[in-house]
Amino acid sequence: VSWQYQRGNRSLVANLAQVHGTGAAGAPSSPMERGDAPQPHPDADDIDVPEQVEDIVGLLLDGLNHRDTVVRWSAAKGLGRVSQRLPKDNADEVLQAVLSNCFDLYEADSGWH
């Protein structure tokens, strides 16, 4: 195969470590390059989520109520991708926030259209 999609790290902490340069220099950056399958972090529930991620999730939640469809779709896609890489407890909190903010009885149509 001349081209293959490289998905990257499944862990948000590993992705942030690469961005901030805390990973080993010259080491393969993704599990595919290293030749091993992605493994869940053993202490995934004990990981502290950086404050920047919480701020971004807040902005994406606000984007779900935007009047423009493209903004709402992009925010939903972003929330899905971020939530997929968060520990289960944090992803559950994001889901609860989505359900409570977008499906409120007093919410405008843009919150669920």
Secondary structure as UniProt FT lines:
FT   HELIX           12..19
FT   TURN            20..21
FT   TURN            25..26
FT   HELIX           31..34
FT   TURN            42..43
FT   HELIX           44..46
FT   HELIX           51..63
FT   TURN            64..65
FT   HELIX           69..85
FT   HELIX           88..102
FT   TURN            105..106
FT   HELIX           109..111
//
